[in-house]
Amino acid sequence: MTTINITKMQGCGNDFVILDYGEYEKSGLSMEKLAQKLCDRHFGIGADGMIIPDIKTNDNNTDIGWYFYNSDGSTAQMCGNGMRCFAKYVYDKQLVNKKQFSVNTSAGIISPEILDNGMVKVNMGKPILENEKIPFKGERKVHVKECEFEITPVSMGNPHCVIFTDEDPMYLAQTYGPDMEVHPYFPEKTNTEFVKILSKQEIKMCVYERGCGITLACGTGACASVVAGVLNNLTEQNVKVNLPGGAVNVEWCGNRENPDRDIYLTGPAQYSFTAEYML
């Protein structure tokens, strides 16, 4: 029987199985199949995604790369909570030897930093607002079931649909999230954030993630929600984002007239356990 060494981590309850590339090779499975097996919450370890550090390639002269898979075996361009966990993992394992470094992802170069207080701050890059790059093909109003929603599409390297509401965000995510994920306005599917404004400096957000479903947190979704809040004059540029699994801080110095600014995500990254897993 083949066994592989894995690490379970979580950021605000958004959980991931992380394993080194050599452990993946031992499995004899494709990354897609391994992600499905490990992330299964009944027959596997259980996680929202699987992460494998890539130390072999050096595309774009970055310090390290990663492979990221959702629990259904699909790939995702970026994951903010996953990036924080990944950053802590590779620093603690000395796969990188500095607290601030660059990571090659399919969403571009991302730069995390391990802070002295144990939190991880990630430069998530610039939000993408052009419809064809999100990609988004539709109107700013969508009809789902019996409801009509005003939406703000944003990409953080992966597509997001932000909906502001005075209702319970979790109820809306559970009820309308599955339909929004596959809405024809989003040809590559979408993550959908339901956001309640608590103040100009604080919001509550629940998400239905593309390829995962309901999760306890979504870092790129938190960033997209703050960008949408600023664009709609609902929030300031430095916002506490309350998620079902905890809180993160998002800072964006851009605005509608000058959106070409980096967005920063700061939050926790914690170990759950390490284990030897029998395939």
C-alpha positions in Angstrom: 0.0 0.0 0.0 1.3 3.4 -1.0 1.5 6.1 1.7 2.2 9.8 1.2 3.0 12.6 3.7 0.5 15.5 3.7 -0.1 18.7 5.7 -3.5 20.1 6.4 -3.7 23.9 6.8 -6.5 26.5 6.9 -7.0 30.2 6.6 -10.2 31.4 8.2 -11.6 27.9 7.8 -10.8 27.7 4.1 -8.8 24.4 4.3 -6.2 22.8 2.1 -4.1 19.7 1.8 -0.5 20.5 1.0 2.1 18.0 -0.1 5.5 18.2 -1.7 6.0 17.3 -5.3 7.9 14.1 -4.5 4.9 12.9 -2.4 2.6 13.6 -5.4 4.9 11.5 -7.7 4.7 8.6 -5.2 0.9 8.6 -5.5 1.0 7.5 -9.1 -2.2 9.6 -9.7 -2.8 12.7 -11.8 -3.0 15.9 -9.9 -6.7 16.1 -10.8 -7.5 12.6 -9.4 -5.3 13.1 -6.4 -7.1 16.4 -5.5 -10.5 14.7 -5.8 -9.3 11.8 -3.6 -7.6 13.8 -0.9 -10.2 16.6 -0.7 -13.2 14.2 -0.4 -14.7 14.9 3.1 -16.1 11.4 3.5 -13.6 9.1 1.8 -10.4 11.3 2.0 -8.9 13.9 4.2 -11.4 16.6 3.4 -10.4 20.1 2.1 -11.5 22.9 -0.2 -8.4 22.5 -2.3 -5.0 20.8 -2.8 -1.7 22.7 -3.2 1.7 21.3 -4.4 4.8 23.6 -4.3 6.7 23.8 -7.6 10.4 24.3 -7.0 11.6 22.9 -10.4 10.5 25.6 -12.8 11.5 29.2 -12.5 9.1 30.9 -14.9 9.2 34.7 -14.7 12.3 34.6 -12.4 10.1 33.9 -9.4 11.2 32.3 -6.2 8.8 29.4 -6.3 5.6 28.2 -8.1 2.6 26.2 -7.1 0.0 23.9 -8.4 -3.5 24.6 -7.1 -6.6 22.4 -7.5 -10.1 22.8 -6.2 -11.8 19.9 -4.4 -13.5 18.8 -7.6 -10.2 18.4 -9.5 -10.5 21.7 -11.4 -7.7 24.2 -11.4 -8.0 27.8 -10.1 -5.9 30.7 -11.2 -5.6 32.1 -7.6 -6.7 31.6 -4.0 -5.9 34.2 -1.4 -6.4 32.0 1.7 -4.5 29.2 -0.1 -1.7 31.5 -0.9 -1.3 32.5 2.8 -1.2 28.9 3.8 1.2 28.1 1.0 3.5 31.0 2.0 3.8 29.8 5.6 4.3 26.2 4.5 7.2 26.8 2.1 8.9 29.3 4.4 8.7 26.9 7.4 10.0 24.0 5.3 12.8 26.3 4.0 11.7 25.9 0.4 12.3 29.7 0.3 14.7 31.5 2.6 13.1 34.9 3.0 9.9 36.2 4.5 8.8 38.1 1.4 9.1 36.3 -1.9 7.4 35.8 -5.3 5.2 33.0 -6.5 4.5 32.0 -10.1 0.7 31.3 -10.5 -1.6 31.1 -13.5 -2.9 34.5 -12.4 0.5 36.0 -12.6 3.2 36.7 -10.1 1.9 37.0 -6.5 4.0 38.3 -3.6 3.3 37.1 0.0 5.0 38.3 3.1 5.3 36.5 6.5 4.7 39.2 9.1 6.3 39.3 12.5 2.9 38.8 14.2 2.4 35.5 12.3 -0.1 36.8 9.9 0.5 36.7 6.2 0.1 39.7 3.9 -0.3 39.0 0.2 0.1 41.5 -2.7 -2.8 40.1 -4.8 -1.9 42.2 -7.8 -4.3 44.5 -9.6 -8.0 43.8 -10.0 -9.3 43.2 -13.5 -12.4 45.2 -14.5 -12.5 44.8 -18.3 -15.4 42.5 -19.2 -13.5 40.5 -21.8 -10.7 39.8 -19.4 -12.9 38.7 -16.4 -14.5 37.2 -18.6 -18.0 38.6 -18.4 -20.6 38.8 -21.2 -23.8 40.3 -20.0 -25.7 43.0 -18.1 -25.2 44.4 -14.6 -28.6 42.9 -13.7 -29.1 39.1 -13.6 -32.3 37.1 -13.1 -31.9 33.9 -11.0 -34.9 31.9 -10.1 -37.5 34.5 -8.9 -34.9 37.2 -8.0 -33.2 40.0 -9.8 -29.7 41.0 -8.6 -27.5 44.0 -9.3 -24.0 42.7 -9.8 -20.5 43.9 -10.0 -18.1 41.6 -12.0 -14.5 41.7 -10.9 -11.5 39.4 -11.6 -8.7 38.8 -9.2 -7.1 36.4 -11.7 -10.3 34.4 -11.3 -13.8 35.6 -12.0 -16.1 37.0 -9.3 -19.6 38.3 -9.2 -20.3 40.6 -6.2 -23.8 41.2 -5.0 -24.6 43.7 -2.2 -27.6 42.9 -0.1 -29.4 43.8 3.1 -30.5 40.1 3.5 -28.7 37.2 5.1 -25.6 36.6 2.9 -25.3 32.9 3.8 -29.0 32.2 2.9 -28.5 33.9 -0.5 -25.2 32.1 -1.2 -26.8 28.7 -0.4 -30.0 29.5 -2.4 -28.6 31.3 -5.5 -24.9 30.4 -5.5 -25.2 27.2 -7.5 -27.1 29.0 -10.3 -24.8 32.0 -10.3 -21.7 29.7 -10.7 -22.9 28.5 -14.1 -24.7 31.7 -15.2 -24.2 32.2 -19.0 -22.9 35.7 -18.3 -19.7 34.1 -17.0 -18.3 31.8 -19.7 -15.6 30.3 -17.3 -18.1 30.1 -14.4 -17.8 32.4 -11.4 -17.3 32.8 -7.7 -20.3 34.6 -6.2 -20.0 36.9 -3.2 -23.1 38.1 -1.3 -22.0 41.1 0.8 -23.7 43.0 3.6 -22.3 46.5 4.4 -21.8 47.0 8.1 -20.0 50.3 7.8 -17.7 52.1 5.4 -14.8 50.1 7.1 -16.4 46.7 7.6 -18.5 44.2 5.6 -19.9 40.7 6.0 -19.4 38.3 3.1 -20.5 34.8 2.2 -19.3 33.0 -1.0 -20.3 30.2 -3.3 -17.0 29.3 -4.9 -16.5 28.0 -8.4 -15.5 24.3 -8.1 -16.0 24.1 -4.3 -19.4 25.4 -3.3 -20.0 27.1 0.0 -16.7 27.7 1.8 -15.9 29.4 5.1 -13.7 32.0 3.5 -12.4 33.2 0.1 -9.4 35.5 -0.1 -9.8 36.6 -3.7 -13.6 37.0 -3.0 -12.8 39.3 -0.1 -10.6 41.4 -2.4 -13.2 41.5 -5.1 -15.8 42.5 -2.6 -13.8 45.5 -1.4 -13.0 46.5 -5.0 -16.7 46.4 -5.8 -17.5 48.3 -2.5 -15.1 51.1 -3.5 -16.4 51.2 -7.1 -20.0 51.6 -5.8 -19.1 54.1 -3.1 -20.2 51.8 -0.4 -16.8 51.3 1.4 -13.6 53.0 2.0 -10.3 51.6 0.7 -9.2 49.8 3.9 -11.9 47.3 5.0 -12.3 44.5 7.5 -14.0 41.6 5.8 -16.0 39.2 8.1 -16.2 35.7 6.7 -18.0 32.7 8.2 -14.6 31.3 9.3 -12.9 34.5 10.5 -11.9 38.0 9.4 -9.3 39.3 6.9 -8.2 42.8 6.1 -8.3 44.1 2.5 -6.6 47.3 1.3 -6.9 48.9 -2.1 -5.8 52.4 -3.0 -7.6 52.4 -6.3 -10.9 53.9 -7.4 -13.1 54.0 -10.5 -11.0 56.8 -12.1 -7.7 55.1 -11.2 -8.2 51.3 -10.7 -4.6 50.3 -11.7 -3.5 49.8 -8.1 -2.4 46.6 -6.2 -4.7 45.1 -3.6 -3.4 43.7 -0.3 -4.9 40.8 1.7 -3.8 40.2 5.3 -5.0 37.3 7.4 -4.1 34.1 9.4 -2.6 30.9 8.1 -2.6 27.9 10.5 -1.6 24.3 10.6 -4.3 21.7 11.4 -2.2 18.5 11.3 0.4 16.5 9.4 -0.3 12.9 8.6 0.8 9.8 6.6 -2.0 9.1 4.2 -2.7 5.6 2.8 -3.8 5.7 -0.8 
